[in-house]
Structure formats: C-alpha cells, structure tokens
Amino acid sequence: MSSIASGAAASFKRLTRDQMAARVAVDIPEGAYVNLGIGLPTLVANHLPRDREVFLHSENGVLGMGPAPAAGEEDWDLINAGKQPVTLLTGGAYFHHADSFGMMRGGHLDFCVLGAFQVAANGDLANWHTGAPEAIPAVGGAMDLAIGAKKTFVMMEHQTKTGESKVVKACSYPLTGVGCVSRIYTDLAVIDITPSGMVALEWVDGLSFEQLQAMTDAPLKRFNK
C-alpha cells in the first residue's frame, strides 16, 4: 500500500482477501488476546508470524487457535464459531461458551476483528442484518465483541457488489454497536476512526486519495506523517 499515490487516473488492483488478512495481522501485537469474527477475519490466523505469540479466541469456547488445518487433517470436533475446523496450539484450551462470553463481556480481549455491512464515520458498526425481508438475522456474539473488546477492527470490502460504499456517513442498517470501531481494513485502504473524523492511513498503489474519496461515502482526511 502507498500513502503517496499520484492524482493521475492510474490503474489499481484491489487487495485479495489473503492480502487484507495479512495487513490486519501486521497490527496484532505480541501477547494480544484476539477474537476473529466469522467470515473474512478468520483468514488473519493464517498470516500471523509464527514467532509472535498471539492468543486467538473463538466465541464458541476456544482459546489458543492456530492456522487452519491442512486438507485431510481436519478435526471436526475442533471448530470455530463459523463451524470451520481449526488447529489448537500448545497450551490452547476449549471450554463452555458461557465462560467464553464472560471473557468477551468482561473486557478480557485486546482486539476483535469483525466483518461488516457498514461502518459509519463516528465508528458505528452494522454487521448483523441488512434489514431486507428475506435476510436471516445473525447477530451471534458480535454485539458482545464490539463493545467488550478493548479495540474493534473491521475487515471488509470497500464497496458492495453494486458499487455502493460500505464506509458511510451514517449506517442505514440496524446497528451492532455504537462508536465502537477504531480501524477499518478494506480491499482499498486502511482507515482510522478518530474524534475528528475518518483518516486514510494507506491505500493501494495506483489509486489516488481523490479516487479513494470518490469511492467512499464518508469524508476522509489524508494522514500526514
């Protein structure tokens, strides 16, 4: 990513899902206790450096997860909240989901990484329901995580399939949490949410800040080093 992209209408390439996950992994520090939400965020586990000790948590009652198992080595008695098979590192444990929610609600997680339908300029999060009549509401533990974790990161595509910005002035979907998101990672940019508004820290090579703003509903500020 570059924060010095030119204003020219240069071509750009969106990050792949694995590239997005690798970028999130960079910001997970040594010794952190982290919940990875269902969907895109689970990929972060595959990109954490092996020499960095990070304690991955799943709301169904797992602590100490490792990367995804190799094909053919899955243990279907050991899964995450998205029903995906996981590995357990040395010292890892699994336990009752009530204890897991106690960790989430008690402020014992340093970070959670969640997917989203929308994130607003003030940090509001909408990730459990689009309001569509045919949609199946699936809040799960997202509300507990968004409020209980010390920092909430969101990992999502920058736009919908129809080209609408998912980074918005105000959420139009039912809220998961109010003012809870501190940073957004998309396939185009990394954006901080600050008291003075959204700040674009990085964006993909070949994309100008002006182009990024044109693809974003909420107003952005350019990060000044």
Secondary structure, 3 states (H helix, E strand, C coil): CECCCCCCCCCCCCCCHHHHHHHHHHCCCCCCEEEECCCHHHHHHHHCCCCCCCEEEECCCEEEECCCCCCCCCCCCCECCCCCECCEEEEEEECCHHHHHHHHHCCCCCEEEECCCEEECCCCEECCCCCCCCCCCCCCCHHHHHHHCCEEEEECCCECCCCCECEECCCCCCCCECCCEEEEECCCEEEEEECCEEEEEEECCCCCHHHHHHCCCCCEEECCC
